[in-house]
Amino acid sequence: MQNKILPFIVLLLFLDSCQAQDTDILLIDQLDKTFSVSKFYQSRLQKTNEILSTDLKKMDKNAALKALETAMFEKDTLAFYASEGRLPSDFYLESTNDWMSRKKKPVKYFGYQYKTVAYDEVKDTLAIVNTVAFPSLDMAENNKGEFAYLRASKASKNKNDFSNLLSFLQKNSKRIPIEDSSSEEVSCWENKNFYYILSKKDGKEEEILSYDHSGNKNSKMIEISNIRLNVYSKEYIQTLGKEKAYIPEYIPAPK
């Protein structure tokens, strides 16, 4: 009996260690330095390319509608560029497809960036942390395939989302004092492997409830919070420091 139980326990431990690698949803609370960014986006990029290469006019209505409602992603190359005095650093990291850098010559290539370019705020979930679901998720990796950073964002109608994220950070990391001069609520945190930047900007949005026969809309204004959670590998920040590149705002300079 013991010979059968031991392999079963090993299997359970293996599955638990792989949860953050789930190709469907990223569990940010289980994120570690071994996370494969390219693997996470591989099937998503393939699906996006299939949709973009399909003539929607030749599809039936339901299939075309489903394709248009599918989240879409893109992959860009990241490289270092000379800041030319525009930033308080010699260089900065940017996508080679960015409108400001595409005509410039890269100083050095870094890796790849994966971005969510189309999604449904309500239906899509790419990442979860402490019950908070994010429909939009951007990530980057270096040329060795190592995790660099992620940017999760959402327009939240749930007042508990921001407090749930704060609760997660308070339990799992240490707060870093920052000087905040923006209109957003911003806080910076760190643990052994990562820096976390959590920000929120409150506003109001029109919610359309219905239309009458004449096309007049019945709507109301609702409170909404645009929430962003950035997670940076400390090794990535160290790399930026060594390359004399711009370090994201609120992140302490490498020692």
PyMOL commands that set and color helices and strands:
alter all, ss='L'
color gray80, all
select helices_A, chain A and resi 2-17+19-21+28-30+37-52+56-58+61-68+160-172+234-242
alter helices_A, ss='H'
color red, helices_A
select strands_A, chain A and resi 26-27+72-82+91-95+108-118+127-129+132-134+136-142+147-156+174-176+185-190+194-211+217-233
alter strands_A, ss='S'
color yellow, strands_A
deselect
rebuild
show_as cartoon
